[in-house]
Amino acid sequence: MDEEYDVIVLGTGLKECILSGLLSVDGLKVLHMDRNDYYGGESTSLNLIQLWKRFRGSDKPPAQLGASRDYNVDMIPKYIMANGALVRVLIHTDVTKYLYFKAVDGSFVYNKGKIHKVPATDMEALKSPLMGIFEKRRARKFFIYVQEYKESDPKTHEGMDLTRVTTRELIAKYGLDDNTIDFIGHALALHRDDNYLNEPALDTVKRMKLYAESLARFAGGSPYIYPLYGLGELPQAFARLSAVYGGTYMLNKPECKVEFDEEGKVCGVTSEGETAKCKKVVCDPSYLSNKVRKVGKVARAIAIMSHPIPNTNDSNSAQVILPQKQLGRKSDMYLFCCSYSHNVAPKGKYIAFVSTEAETDHPETELKPGIDLLGPVDEIFFETYDRFEPVNEPTLDNCFISTSYDATTHFESTVDDVLNMYTLITGKVLDLNVDLSAASAAEE
């Protein structure tokens, strides 16, 4: 361990593994360590016995739930946008050869007490029960504008500069009501609160286009894909990739103390009395707790069920977004459901998550609107965890710390953090112009 590395990565969470893979592919010498004896850190995947130990303090789950090994319950479940940045990163690193994806059945939004399919195109807008007849026509016009919009072609801009015009102003031009704005902003553009309305509209238009393009990719019921056996496969796939490029992985390394020189710059990491030298450290917040601050907490419930979420067209896998306004909250609530169809539970069993940014100290009460939509559950577990973000200045100490995972059940915000960190570490912007078809064969 007494070698010198360009980068030492601490923690094998999704973000750390993706960065480790990207840096290895760039030709940097990477050492990747984790204090745990398993991959994944906060974003690990548990079998039934591990789940029971964590939430019930025993290793004897009820026999009627089926075999422990048939469960792969992701602790940070997030669906992947089919044409999104994560898929581009996976293709860029060629890690797709280690993974098998399958499309997610359904994408839904909660509106006025009911679950509805998210309309993503002008044709779907016309059919959607979310809107009345006149509103449908207005929405259809807006969807057509978005579909035809090209940043490089001013003829498609209808005289508006979307880097200046706010989303609120753009939507006002089409006369859409609050109800329509709610599902467009939260279930299509995947904004987490309503701040986007006062920001330039280009970001929202791009997000809507990404949703529609991803949906068209598999002609299925949602724009999302998910790995067979769950996200626990991702860190391991990146570990394999890193090894191909000469990276070194070490699990079960206690302490992992980051060492600094007189100037306060990182110079190495010590574990079990040995120090590996390095120029930079990449880690999750738990490895450098004196360089992060708490910014919030996530409340969530994990349920094991014997049926899909009601009113989701019997989807074996689905996401339901509950926009904040519908619940009188400050932030959205998310439902995630996956099952035997993605090999994360035995046949006939479904794993559902309800998550939100916590606004109280009572997750059971706070998550009730989401839990009420699940129908009868076999088992349910509750948990809250704190969210941290870095407060250090990486140019001064060469420490690059990821932000904790948020309550969303899709990957878009996670990948933004990874790409920003990559640019801070390397001084380069990752080129994500890849051939998206490279990931399609495995997804059938």
C-alpha positions as CSV (number, residue, x, y, z in Angstrom):
1,M,0.0,0.0,0.0
2,D,3.0,2.3,0.2
3,E,2.8,3.3,-3.5
4,E,1.8,6.7,-4.7
5,Y,-1.5,7.2,-6.5
6,D,-2.9,10.1,-8.5
7,V,-6.3,9.7,-6.8
8,I,-7.5,7.7,-3.8
9,V,-11.3,7.2,-3.7
10,L,-12.9,6.4,-0.3
11,G,-16.3,4.7,-0.2
12,T,-17.8,2.5,-2.9
13,G,-21.1,4.4,-3.3
14,L,-22.5,4.9,-6.7
15,K,-21.0,8.3,-7.2
16,E,-17.6,7.3,-6.0
17,C,-17.6,4.2,-8.2
18,I,-18.6,6.2,-11.3
19,L,-15.8,8.7,-10.6
20,S,-13.3,6.0,-10.0
21,G,-14.2,4.4,-13.3
22,L,-14.0,7.7,-15.2
23,L,-10.7,8.6,-13.7
24,S,-9.2,5.1,-14.4
25,V,-10.4,5.3,-18.1
26,D,-8.6,8.7,-18.2
27,G,-5.3,6.9,-17.4
28,L,-5.0,8.1,-13.8
29,K,-3.6,5.7,-11.2
30,V,-6.5,5.1,-8.8
31,L,-6.7,3.3,-5.4
32,H,-10.3,2.7,-4.2
33,M,-10.9,1.8,-0.5
34,D,-13.9,1.2,1.6
35,R,-14.2,0.7,5.4
36,N,-17.1,-1.7,4.8
37,D,-16.7,-5.3,3.7
38,Y,-19.3,-4.8,0.9
39,Y,-19.8,-2.6,-2.1
40,G,-22.1,0.3,-2.3
41,G,-21.8,2.3,1.0
42,E,-25.1,4.2,1.6
43,S,-26.3,3.0,-1.8
44,T,-25.8,-0.7,-1.1
45,S,-28.2,-3.5,-2.0
46,L,-29.5,-5.9,0.7
47,N,-30.9,-9.4,0.7
48,L,-33.8,-10.2,3.0
49,I,-31.7,-11.4,6.0
50,Q,-29.5,-8.2,5.7
51,L,-32.6,-6.1,5.5
52,W,-34.0,-7.8,8.6
53,K,-30.8,-7.3,10.6
54,R,-30.7,-3.6,9.7
55,F,-34.4,-2.8,10.5
56,R,-35.6,-5.5,12.9
57,G,-32.3,-6.5,14.7
58,S,-32.8,-10.2,13.9
59,D,-31.7,-12.5,11.2
60,K,-34.9,-14.5,11.0
61,P,-37.3,-13.0,8.4
62,P,-40.8,-14.7,8.1
63,A,-40.6,-17.7,5.9
64,Q,-43.6,-16.7,3.8
65,L,-41.6,-13.8,2.3
66,G,-39.6,-16.3,0.3
67,A,-35.8,-17.0,0.0
68,S,-33.5,-14.3,1.3
69,R,-31.2,-14.6,-1.8
70,D,-34.1,-13.7,-4.1
71,Y,-34.2,-10.2,-2.7
72,N,-31.9,-7.3,-3.9
73,V,-33.3,-4.3,-2.1
74,D,-31.5,-1.1,-3.1
75,M,-31.1,1.3,-0.2
76,I,-31.0,4.3,-2.6
77,P,-33.3,3.2,-5.4
78,K,-33.2,5.4,-8.5
79,Y,-34.5,4.8,-12.0
80,I,-32.2,5.7,-14.9
81,M,-33.4,7.9,-17.7
82,A,-33.0,5.9,-20.9
83,N,-31.3,8.7,-22.8
84,G,-30.0,10.5,-19.8
85,A,-26.5,11.5,-18.6
86,L,-25.9,8.3,-16.6
87,V,-26.5,6.0,-19.6
88,R,-24.1,8.2,-21.5
89,V,-21.5,7.9,-18.8
90,L,-22.0,4.1,-18.7
91,I,-21.5,3.9,-22.5
92,H,-18.5,6.3,-22.4
93,T,-16.7,3.9,-19.9
94,D,-18.0,0.8,-21.7
95,V,-19.2,-0.5,-18.4
96,T,-22.5,-1.5,-20.1
97,K,-20.9,-4.8,-21.1
98,Y,-21.2,-5.9,-17.4
99,L,-24.8,-4.9,-17.0
100,Y,-28.3,-5.9,-18.2
101,F,-31.0,-3.3,-18.2
102,K,-34.8,-3.7,-18.6
103,A,-37.3,-0.9,-19.3
104,V,-39.5,0.3,-16.4
105,D,-43.2,-0.3,-17.0
106,G,-44.8,2.9,-15.8
107,S,-44.3,6.6,-15.0
108,F,-47.2,8.3,-13.1
109,V,-48.1,11.5,-11.3
110,Y,-50.4,12.1,-8.4
111,N,-53.1,14.7,-9.0
112,K,-56.2,15.7,-7.0
113,G,-56.1,12.5,-5.1
114,K,-55.6,10.1,-8.0
115,I,-52.7,8.4,-9.9
116,H,-52.4,9.3,-13.6
117,K,-50.0,8.2,-16.3
118,V,-47.7,11.1,-17.1
119,P,-48.5,12.5,-20.6
120,A,-45.2,13.2,-22.5
121,T,-46.2,14.0,-26.1
122,D,-48.8,16.1,-27.8
123,M,-50.8,13.0,-28.6
124,E,-50.8,11.8,-25.0
125,A,-51.8,15.2,-23.8
126,L,-55.0,15.0,-25.9
127,K,-55.9,11.7,-24.3
128,S,-55.0,12.5,-20.7
129,P,-57.7,12.7,-18.0
130,L,-55.5,15.2,-16.2
131,M,-56.9,18.1,-18.3
132,G,-60.2,19.4,-19.6
133,I,-60.9,19.7,-23.3
134,F,-59.7,23.3,-23.7
135,E,-56.6,22.8,-21.5
136,K,-55.7,19.8,-23.6
137,R,-55.5,21.9,-26.7
138,R,-53.3,24.5,-25.0
139,A,-51.1,21.8,-23.6
140,R,-50.8,20.1,-27.0
141,K,-49.6,23.4,-28.5
142,F,-47.0,23.7,-25.8
143,F,-45.8,20.1,-26.2
144,I,-45.4,20.6,-30.0
145,Y,-43.4,23.8,-29.3
146,V,-41.1,21.8,-27.0
147,Q,-40.8,18.8,-29.4
148,E,-39.8,21.1,-32.3
149,Y,-37.5,23.4,-30.3
150,K,-33.8,23.2,-31.3
151,E,-31.4,25.4,-29.5
152,S,-29.3,25.9,-32.7
153,D,-32.2,26.8,-34.9
154,P,-33.7,30.2,-34.1
155,K,-36.7,29.5,-36.4
156,T,-38.0,27.1,-33.8
157,H,-37.7,29.7,-30.9
158,E,-40.9,31.6,-31.8
159,G,-39.1,34.9,-31.0
160,M,-38.2,33.9,-27.4
161,D,-34.7,33.6,-26.0
162,L,-35.1,30.8,-23.5
163,T,-31.8,31.7,-21.7
164,R,-33.6,34.9,-20.7
165,V,-37.3,34.1,-20.7
166,T,-38.3,32.4,-17.4
167,T,-40.3,29.1,-17.3
168,R,-43.2,31.0,-15.8
169,E,-43.2,33.5,-18.7
170,L,-43.0,30.7,-21.3
171,I,-45.9,28.8,-19.8
172,A,-48.0,32.0,-19.5
173,K,-47.6,32.5,-23.3
174,Y,-49.5,29.1,-23.7
175,G,-52.1,30.0,-21.0
176,L,-51.6,26.7,-19.1
177,D,-53.3,26.4,-15.7
178,D,-51.6,25.6,-12.4
179,N,-52.6,21.9,-12.5
180,T,-50.9,21.4,-15.8
181,I,-47.8,23.3,-14.8
182,D,-47.6,21.1,-11.7
183,F,-47.3,17.8,-13.6
184,I,-45.1,19.2,-16.4
185,G,-42.6,20.8,-13.9
186,H,-42.5,17.9,-11.5
187,A,-43.3,14.6,-13.4
188,L,-41.8,15.5,-16.8
189,A,-39.1,18.0,-16.2
190,L,-38.4,16.3,-12.8
191,H,-37.9,19.6,-10.8
192,R,-37.9,18.9,-7.1
193,D,-39.7,22.2,-6.0
194,D,-41.2,25.2,-7.7
195,N,-38.0,27.5,-7.9
196,Y,-37.6,26.5,-11.6
197,L,-40.6,28.8,-12.5
198,N,-38.4,31.9,-12.0
199,E,-35.4,30.5,-13.7
200,P,-34.6,30.5,-17.5
201,A,-36.9,28.2,-19.4
202,L,-34.2,26.5,-21.5
203,D,-33.4,24.0,-18.7
204,T,-37.1,22.9,-18.4
205,V,-37.5,22.6,-22.1
206,K,-34.3,20.4,-22.3
207,R,-35.6,18.2,-19.5
208,M,-39.0,17.8,-21.2
209,K,-37.2,16.8,-24.4
210,L,-35.0,14.3,-22.6
211,Y,-38.1,12.7,-21.1
212,A,-39.9,12.4,-24.4
213,E,-36.8,11.1,-26.2
214,S,-36.2,8.5,-23.5
215,L,-39.8,7.4,-23.6
216,A,-39.6,6.9,-27.4
217,R,-36.4,4.8,-27.0
218,F,-38.2,1.7,-25.9
219,A,-41.8,2.6,-26.9
220,G,-42.7,1.3,-23.4
221,G,-44.7,3.0,-20.6
222,S,-41.9,5.0,-19.1
223,P,-38.6,6.8,-20.0
224,Y,-36.8,4.8,-17.3
225,I,-34.6,1.7,-17.3
226,Y,-33.2,-0.3,-14.4
227,P,-30.5,-3.0,-14.1
228,L,-31.6,-6.6,-13.6
229,Y,-30.8,-7.5,-9.9
230,G,-31.0,-3.8,-9.0
231,L,-28.4,-1.0,-8.6
232,G,-26.1,-3.1,-6.5
233,E,-24.7,-4.3,-9.8
234,L,-23.4,-0.9,-10.8
235,P,-20.6,-0.4,-8.1
236,Q,-19.4,-3.9,-8.9
237,A,-19.4,-3.3,-12.6
238,F,-17.3,-0.2,-12.1
239,A,-15.0,-2.1,-9.8
240,R,-14.4,-4.6,-12.7
241,L,-13.9,-1.7,-15.1
242,S,-11.4,0.0,-12.9
243,A,-9.4,-3.2,-12.5
244,V,-9.2,-3.5,-16.3
245,Y,-7.5,-0.1,-16.4
246,G,-5.1,-0.9,-13.5
247,G,-7.1,0.5,-10.6
248,T,-6.9,-1.2,-7.2
249,Y,-9.9,-1.9,-5.0
250,M,-9.6,-2.7,-1.3
251,L,-12.7,-3.4,0.9
252,N,-12.8,-3.8,4.6
253,K,-10.1,-1.2,5.3
254,P,-10.8,0.3,8.8
255,E,-10.5,4.0,9.6
256,C,-9.1,5.3,6.2
257,K,-7.7,8.4,7.8
258,V,-7.0,11.2,5.3
259,E,-3.5,12.8,5.9
260,F,-2.6,16.4,5.2
261,D,0.7,18.3,4.7
262,E,1.7,21.6,6.4
263,E,-0.2,23.6,3.8
264,G,-3.4,21.7,4.4
265,K,-3.3,19.8,1.2
266,V,-4.1,16.1,1.1
267,C,-1.0,13.9,0.9
268,G,-2.2,10.3,1.6
269,V,-4.6,7.9,3.4
270,T,-3.7,5.7,6.3
271,S,-5.3,2.4,7.2
272,E,-4.1,-0.3,9.5
273,G,-0.8,1.5,10.0
274,E,0.1,1.8,6.3
275,T,-0.1,5.1,4.4
276,A,-0.8,5.3,0.6
277,K,0.4,8.6,-0.8
278,C,-1.8,10.5,-3.2
279,K,-2.3,13.9,-4.9
280,K,-6.1,14.0,-4.5
281,V,-8.9,12.3,-2.5
282,V,-12.4,11.7,-3.7
283,C,-14.9,10.5,-1.0
284,D,-18.4,10.5,0.4
285,P,-19.3,12.8,3.3
286,S,-18.7,10.1,6.0
287,Y,-14.9,10.0,5.4
288,L,-14.3,13.8,5.9
289,S,-17.1,14.8,8.3
290,N,-15.2,18.0,9.4
291,K,-15.5,19.3,5.8
292,V,-19.2,18.9,5.2
293,R,-22.4,20.5,6.7
294,K,-25.9,19.0,7.2
295,V,-28.4,20.5,4.7
296,G,-31.4,18.4,5.3
297,K,-32.7,14.8,5.8
298,V,-34.6,12.2,3.9
299,A,-37.6,10.3,5.3
300,R,-38.5,7.0,3.7
301,A,-40.4,3.9,4.0
302,I,-39.5,0.5,2.5
303,A,-42.5,-1.9,2.0
304,I,-42.6,-5.5,0.8
305,M,-46.0,-6.2,-0.9
306,S,-47.7,-9.1,-2.8
307,H,-49.2,-6.8,-5.5
308,P,-48.2,-3.8,-7.7
309,I,-49.1,-0.3,-6.6
310,P,-52.9,0.0,-7.2
311,N,-54.0,2.2,-10.2
312,T,-50.7,1.8,-12.0
313,N,-52.0,-0.5,-14.7
314,D,-50.6,-3.5,-12.9
315,S,-47.0,-2.2,-13.6
316,N,-44.3,-4.6,-12.3
317,S,-42.1,-1.5,-12.0
318,A,-43.2,2.1,-11.7
319,Q,-42.4,5.5,-10.4
320,V,-45.2,7.8,-9.0
321,I,-44.3,11.5,-8.3
322,L,-46.5,13.4,-5.8
323,P,-45.9,17.1,-6.5
324,Q,-45.5,19.3,-3.4
325,K,-48.5,21.4,-4.1
326,Q,-50.8,18.4,-4.2
327,L,-49.8,17.6,-0.6
328,G,-49.4,21.1,0.7
329,R,-45.6,20.5,1.2
330,K,-42.4,22.3,0.4
331,S,-40.9,19.3,-1.5
332,D,-42.2,16.4,-3.7
333,M,-42.8,12.9,-2.5
334,Y,-41.7,9.9,-4.6
335,L,-43.0,6.3,-4.9
336,F,-40.7,3.7,-6.4
337,C,-41.9,0.1,-7.0
338,C,-39.9,-2.8,-8.5
339,S,-40.4,-6.6,-8.4
340,Y,-39.5,-10.0,-9.6
341,S,-39.6,-8.7,-13.2
342,H,-36.2,-6.9,-12.5
343,N,-35.0,-9.8,-10.3
344,V,-35.1,-7.8,-7.0
345,A,-37.7,-10.0,-5.3
346,P,-39.1,-13.5,-5.5
347,K,-42.0,-14.1,-8.0
348,G,-45.2,-12.4,-6.8
349,K,-43.4,-10.0,-4.4
350,Y,-42.9,-6.2,-4.9
351,I,-40.6,-3.8,-3.2
352,A,-42.0,-0.3,-2.8
353,F,-40.2,2.8,-1.5
354,V,-41.8,6.1,-0.4
355,S,-39.4,8.9,0.0
356,T,-39.3,12.7,0.6
357,E,-37.2,15.5,2.0
358,A,-38.2,15.4,5.7
359,E,-40.0,18.4,7.0
360,T,-40.8,16.9,10.4
361,D,-39.3,14.3,12.8
362,H,-42.2,11.8,12.2
363,P,-41.6,9.8,9.0
364,E,-44.6,7.5,9.6
365,T,-47.0,10.5,9.6
366,E,-45.2,12.5,7.0
367,L,-45.0,9.7,4.5
368,K,-48.7,8.7,5.0
369,P,-50.0,10.3,1.7
370,G,-47.6,8.0,-0.2
371,I,-48.1,4.9,1.9
372,D,-51.9,5.2,1.5
373,L,-51.4,4.7,-2.2
374,L,-49.6,1.4,-1.8
375,G,-52.6,-0.7,-0.6
376,P,-52.0,-3.6,1.8
377,V,-48.3,-4.3,2.7
378,D,-46.7,-7.5,4.0
379,E,-44.0,-5.6,5.9
380,I,-42.9,-1.9,6.2
381,F,-39.8,-0.3,7.5
382,F,-39.2,3.4,8.3
383,E,-35.9,5.3,8.3
384,T,-34.5,8.9,8.1
385,Y,-31.0,9.8,7.1
386,D,-29.2,13.1,7.1
387,R,-28.0,14.8,3.9
388,F,-24.6,16.5,3.8
389,E,-22.8,18.7,1.3
390,P,-19.2,19.7,1.2
391,V,-18.1,23.1,2.5
392,N,-14.3,22.8,1.8
393,E,-12.5,24.5,-1.1
394,P,-11.1,21.7,-3.3
395,T,-8.5,24.0,-4.9
396,L,-6.9,24.5,-1.5
397,D,-7.0,21.0,0.0
398,N,-7.5,18.7,-3.1
399,C,-10.4,16.9,-1.4
400,F,-13.4,16.2,-3.6
401,I,-16.5,15.3,-1.5
402,S,-19.8,14.1,-3.0
403,T,-23.2,15.4,-1.8
404,S,-25.5,12.9,0.0
405,Y,-28.2,11.2,-2.1
406,D,-31.5,13.1,-2.2
407,A,-35.1,11.8,-1.9
408,T,-35.7,11.5,-5.7
409,T,-36.3,8.1,-7.3
410,H,-34.5,8.9,-10.5
411,F,-30.8,9.6,-11.2
412,E,-30.7,13.0,-12.8
413,S,-29.5,15.0,-9.8
414,T,-27.0,12.3,-8.8
415,V,-25.3,12.4,-12.2
416,D,-25.1,16.2,-12.2
417,D,-23.0,16.0,-9.0
418,V,-20.7,13.3,-10.5
419,L,-20.1,15.4,-13.7
420,N,-19.5,18.6,-11.7
421,M,-17.0,16.7,-9.5
422,Y,-15.3,15.2,-12.5
423,T,-14.7,18.7,-13.9
424,L,-13.4,20.0,-10.6
425,I,-11.0,17.0,-10.3
426,T,-9.7,17.0,-13.9
427,G,-10.3,20.5,-15.2
428,K,-12.2,18.9,-18.2
429,V,-15.8,18.6,-19.1
430,L,-16.7,15.0,-19.8
431,D,-17.7,14.5,-23.4
432,L,-21.1,12.7,-23.4
433,N,-21.6,12.6,-27.1
434,V,-21.8,8.8,-27.4
435,D,-23.7,6.3,-29.6
436,L,-26.7,5.6,-27.4
437,S,-27.5,2.5,-29.3
438,A,-24.4,0.9,-27.6
439,A,-26.6,0.2,-24.6
440,S,-29.7,-1.1,-26.3
441,A,-28.8,-4.7,-27.0
442,A,-28.7,-5.6,-23.3
443,E,-31.9,-3.8,-22.5
444,E,-34.3,-6.0,-24.5
